[in-house]
Amino acid sequence: MSQPSKVLSAAHPVLDPRTLGRPVHLLAAFADKFGADLSDLLRLGLNRRYGTQFTVGRVLIVHAPAAIAPRWNVYGSATGRIGVALERSLVLRVLHCRYGLRDGEGTDPASAPMTATEERLAQKLGLQLALVLAVRIREGLSALVSASAHSASDDIAWRAETTDAVGAWTLQVRIDEPQVGLCSELQFSLDSTWMDLLLGQLAAARSVPRSDLRKEQTQPFAQCLRVRLVARLLHRRMALGEVLDLRPGDIIPVSFQAADVLVKDSRLFTATVAEHKGGLWLTAFNDTL
């Protein structure tokens, strides 16, 4: 008796009914935009000032809490709360650059106790990052007028430190500095108010009203395709001497034969010139190819 074949079950993402009808597919484009904003912040705020070479790696936004519960610095505003979690390796790297320590003078982040200076720096860095994220959420996928511009109602300030994320959505960013072997994870947690605002901005960009189609745009392509034809009725070659010998009243004998039909400068057809009701018409088209 043959045994039933085993069917390998693939892991499929669970569909959240709360996201149905919402522009979740645009979150990847939003993450790319935010990654570009962070690159500008690191380039202008840290790399140029301290000579570091921080770069932004992958940027993901997922509907799931962080795999490992980090220490969240929570920043609040009139809109809602944003949580920012920075790995100690990144904070200590910035701290060492600020105080002029050479690479390798720092202690191991896993064994060194956290100091008050490190905590203040982590809160300050988190505030700058939260402001950039708030501006990007306000602007959606459009270009930023100013990287530091933000609504007066969003005066974001540090509120508390916690091990619990403020919302179900997590924005994950990898910060690298290969020259010193740094690979750090930066995480943002958005509460439901900020997430609703983000999805609303993306939905507004998606639902731009389209202009109504004109009648000719609903016709078959062969009927709505319009090409401007130019008919060259006469073409006669003359020597330069003959042209110079012309005097007023001279007659140049010509005859209507096949006219050339051109599209721009390309000769596509020949046609016969005919007279109908006092006008000249082209008929009997023939391809020249």
N, C-alpha and C positions, 0 to 999 in steps of 0.2 A: 504494500500500500504506500503510495507516494505521499510524502509530507507536503502540506500546503506551503507554497512559496511565501517567503517573508517580504513584506512590503515595507520599505524604508520610508518613514514619515519625515518630511522636511519641516523645519521650523518656519512658521508663517507669522507675520506680525498680526497682532490682535487689533481689530478695527474698533476704534473708540466711537460710539454713536454720537458723542458730543462734538466730534469734529466733522460730522457729515454736513456738506454744504458750505464748509468754511475753506478758505484758500490755504490749506495746509501744504499743498504742493509748491507754494511760493516761499516757504520757509527756508529752503535751501538757497534761493537767490538772496533772501534777506541775510542769511548767515555769511554769504560771500561779501555782501556790502559791508556788514559789520567787521569782517576780517580786514577789509581795506581800510576802514576807519581806524582800527587798532594798529595797523601797520604805520599809518601816518602819525598816530600818537607816540608809538615807540621810536619812530625815526626822529621826530622833532623834539620829544620830551626827554628821551633817555640816550639814544644812540649819539645824537649830536652833542649832548651835554657831557656825557661821561665816556664817550668813545666805545660804548658797547656795540654789539652787532646782533641785537634781538631781531628775530623774524617771526612772523605768524605762520604756523603750519595749518593743519586742517581745522575747520570750524564746523561744528555740528550742533543742531538743535533737536533734542529728542524729548518725547513725552514720557519721561521716566526719571526717577530720582537718581542721584549720583550713586555709583556702585559702592563707593566707600564714603561714609559720612564724613565730610570735611568740616573744618571750622569756618562758619559763614559769618562774614561781616554784613549786617543788615542795614540798608540805607532806605530811609523813608522820605516820602514827599506827599504833596496833596493828592497825587494820583494813586500811589500804592507803594509797595515795597519791592526792592531788588536786593537779592543776596549775592555777594561776591566772595568766592573762595580762591585764595592764592596759595600755591605750594610754598613751603618755607625756602626751598632752594632759590626760587625767583626773588623772594623778598630779601634774603641774605645777599644775593648777588647785587641787587640795587643798593643795599645798605653798605656793602664793602666798597662799591664804586663811589658812593657819596663821601665816605670817610677816607678814601685814598688807599685802601688796603690792596695789596697785590693778590693775584689769583693764587689760591693755596694757603693763604694766611688764615682763612676762615675755618671754623670748626665744622664738624659733621652736623648737618641739620637734625639728624635723628637723635643725637646725644646732647646737643647743646640746649640749655634751658632758654626759653623765650624771655627776652628782655623787654622793658617798657619802651625802649627806643624802637625795637622791631615791631611791637604792637602798634605804635603810633604811625610808623611808616606803612604798615600793612593797611591801616585804616585810610591813610591818605591816598595810597595807590588805588585802593578799592573805590574810593570816592571819585577819583578821576575816571576810572573805568566805567562806573555806574552812570556818570554824566554822559559819556560817549554813547553808551547803550541807550539811554533815555532819548538823546537827540536822534539816534538812528530809528528808534521806534516811532518818534513823532514824524519823521520824514518818510518812513516806509522805504520804497525802492528808488526814490528820487535822489538827485544829487544834493549834497549838503551845501548850503550857502556859506556857512561858517561852522567849523568844527566845534567851536566853543559856544555856539548859540543854543539857548534852551529857553523854554517858556518860564516866565516869572513864577508861574504856579508850581513849577517843578524845582524849587530850591531844595535839592536833595541833601540830606545830612545823615551822619552815622547815628544809628539807633541802638544797636545791641550786637552782641556776639552770641551765636547759637550753633548747635550741631544739627538743627532741623532746617531743611530747605523751606523757603517761603511759598513755594508753589510746585506744581507737578511737572512743569517744563524746565528743562536744563539746557543751557547753552554752553557747549564745551569748546575750548580753544587751546591749541597746543602752541607754546612759546618755546622757540629754540634759539640757542646760541652755540653752534657747533664748535667755535673756536675754543670754548672753555668746557665743552662737553655737557652743556645745560640742555635738558629737555623737561619742560615744566608744563603742568596742566593747570589751566585757568577755567573756572566754572562760574556761571551766572545762573541764578534761580529767579524766575519771574512769578509774581503772584497772579491771581486770576484777573485783576484789574489791568495790569500791564499787558498780560497776554491777550485779553479782549481788545485792548487798544491796538496792539500789533496786528492782530487778525483783521480788525476793522480797517486799518490803513491798507493792508494788502488787498482786502476785498474792494476798497474804493479804487485802487489802481487797476484791479482786474475788470471792474464793471464800468469802464469808460463808455459812454453812449456812442454808438456807431451811427453814421449818417445813413439815411435811407437810400436804397439802391434806386437809381434812375431806371426808367423803362428800358432804355437800350442796354443797360447792364444785366438785365434779366433775360436777354435774348441769347440765342446760341452764339458761340465765339465767332463763327464764320460770318454772322450777320453784323455783329457789333465791331468787328475789326475794320478800321477805316485807314486807308492808304491814299495819300495824295499822289495823283498821276499827273505828269507833265507831258504834253504832246508837242513834239518838235516837227512842225509841218514841212519846213524847208531847210535844206542843208546843201550848200553848194561850195565847192572848193574853187578858189580863184588865186591866180598868181599875184604877187605883190605888184608887178608892173601893170596888170589889168586893173587893179584897184586904183593905182595912181593915175591911170588914164581916164577914169570915169569923170564925166562932166554932168552938170545938172541937165536933166531931160533924157539922159541915156537910159536905155531899156535893157534889163538883164533877163534873158529868157529863162523861165523856170517852168516846171510842170509838176502838178500834184501827183506824186506816186505814193508809195507806202510811207506813212508817217511813223516816226519813232516814238514809242511810249516809254517814258522813263519814270523811275522812282528814285528821287534825288538825282544822282549822277549815273545810275545804273540803267542800261537799256534792256528792258525785259520783254517788250512786245513790239510788233509792227501792226499797223492798222490801216485800213483804207479810209480815205477822206471822202465823205459824201455830203451832199447838200439836201437839207430838208427844211421847208418853210422859211427860207431865207437865212438859215444858219448852217454852220459846218459841224458835221458830226463824224465820229470815228466808229467804224464798224469792221467786221471781219478781223478780229484780233488773232494774231499768230505768235506763238512763243519764239523767241530768238535763241533759246538754249538748244 
